[in-house]
Amino acid sequence: MAAVVPITVGIGAFGILYYIRKWFKGGVCRSKTRMDGKTVLITGGNSGIGKETARDIAKRGARLILASRDVEKTKRIATEITRESGNENIVVKRLDLGSLQSVRNFAAEIIREESHLDVLINNAGVMCCPYSKTEEGFEMHFGVNHLGHFLLTHLLLDLLKKSAPSRIVVLSSLVHILMFGIHFDDINSEKSYNSWIAYCHSKLANLMFTRELAKKLKGTGVTVNAVHPGIVVTELTRYLNVLVKYFVILSLLPILKNERDGAQTSIHCAVADELENVSGLYFSDCAPKKPTRVARDDEAAKRLWELSERMVGLKE
Ligand SMILES: *[C@@H]1O[C@H](CO)[C@@H](O)[C@H](O)[C@H]1NC(C)=O
C-alpha cells in the first residue's frame, strides 16, 4: 500500500510535465498559403530549423535559394527536399557569413540572377563556439549572426523593395532576455569572453536590428519581424561539451521542441497572409510577444545600427 503514494505522485508529475510540454510546443503555423511564383532565400537552410523551414516552403511551391558555407551538404539536402516535395526549383549557393567579401559576392550574384526576392529568412547562426574571429576580425557570434546578416540584408534591400510586398524574417531568440544591453565598450568580446553570453548578445543584436530596420522600411511594403523559434536541440549545440549538453537537454526536456516545431514561427512569419502589413514585431509560438525593455531600447538600437554600418564598411 505504501507504494501507492509515490506511484500516484509519479504519474501526476508525469502528467503535468506532459501538459507543460504540450503547451510549450504550441504554435503551429496553420497558414495554407501557396508561394508559387515567389522566391524565398534562406541562409543556412541545410540543417535544423532552416532545413525544416526550407522543406515547408518548398511544398508551398516557391523558388528556394539555400545559402550556406557547406555547398555539398546543402546540395544533398536540396535533392532530398526536391524528392519529397516535387519542387525542382531549388538552388544552392555558397555564402560564408563570417566573410564580408563572401556576403558581397553572394548578394551581387543574387541581384544579377534574380528578378525578384519575396522573402529573406536570416536563419543561419553559430552558437556557443570557442572564441574565434570572422575574416574581418569580428567576434564570431556577433560577426556571423548579426553583422553578416546586417550587410546581406542591406545589400538585398533594393531587390526586396522592388518585389514589395515582401518580407524579412530574422531568427532571434528568447535568450535575449538574459542581456542587460549591447556591449558597446567591448563589441568583439576582447576583454572578456563567454560563449553563451556572446550568443545571447548576438541574438539581442538581431532583435534590435529588426526593430530599427522596421522603422526605416515604413511605407516601402517590405516588412521585417524577429522570431524566437523555441528551445530546439539542433546542430547549433555542437560546440557544447557533451555533459553540459545532456544536462541542458534533460533539464529542458519538458519544453524542448523538435526541429519541425521549431520552424513553425519562421514559416508563419514568412507566409501567413494576415502578417502582410505587420512589421517590427517579435514572434514566439506564431504569436507576437513583447521583447524585454532592454531589447526595446530604441536609442541603443540606433547606436547599434550606426556602429554596424561602420563595422561592415557601409559608412565611414
Ligand atoms: C495591407 O495593406 C494594403 C495596403 O494598404 C491593403 O491593401 C491590404 O489589404 C493589407 N493587408 C492586410 C492583410 O491587412
The ligand as an SDF file (V2000), in Angstrom:
LIG
                    3D

 14 14  0  0  0  0  0  0  0  0999 V2000
   -2.0970   45.5860  -46.2080 C   0  0  0  0  0  0  0  0  0  0  0  0
   -2.1170   46.9190  -46.7010 O   0  0  0  0  0  0  0  0  0  0  0  0
   -2.5550   47.0140  -48.0370 C   0  0  0  0  0  0  0  0  0  0  0  0
   -2.3830   48.4610  -48.4650 C   0  0  0  0  0  0  0  0  0  0  0  0
   -2.8530   49.3490  -47.5030 O   0  0  0  0  0  0  0  0  0  0  0  0
   -4.0070   46.5270  -48.1410 C   0  0  0  0  0  0  0  0  0  0  0  0
   -4.4430   46.5930  -49.4740 O   0  0  0  0  0  0  0  0  0  0  0  0
   -4.0690   45.0800  -47.6380 C   0  0  0  0  0  0  0  0  0  0  0  0
   -5.3980   44.6250  -47.6170 O   0  0  0  0  0  0  0  0  0  0  0  0
   -3.4650   44.9510  -46.2450 C   0  0  0  0  0  0  0  0  0  0  0  0
   -3.3980   43.5460  -45.9080 N   0  0  0  0  0  0  0  0  0  0  0  0
   -3.8610   43.0390  -44.7720 C   0  0  0  0  0  0  0  0  0  0  0  0
   -3.7380   41.5660  -44.5990 C   0  0  0  0  0  0  0  0  0  0  0  0
   -4.3570   43.7190  -43.8850 O   0  0  0  0  0  0  0  0  0  0  0  0
  1  2  1  0
  1 10  1  0
  2  3  1  0
  3  4  1  0
  3  6  1  0
  4  5  1  0
  6  7  1  0
  6  8  1  0
  8  9  1  0
  8 10  1  0
 10 11  1  0
 11 12  1  0
 12 13  1  0
 12 14  2  0
M  END
$$$$
